[in-house]
């Protein structure tokens, strides 16, 4: 699994979490003004995802 930073048509950046099989597992819901900001947000997700609670129905 890895994070990929991509630029959209409006010049904004998003992180994408891509599985080992190439499937997109998650994408940032907000846009970032720079690739560095998107990388920082992805790093935050990576750091804190393990403490997320279980899925709700």
Secondary structure, DSSP 8 states (H G I E B T S, - for coil): -EEEEEE-TTS-EEEEEE-TTS-EEEE-SS-BSSHHHHHHHHHHHHHHGGG------
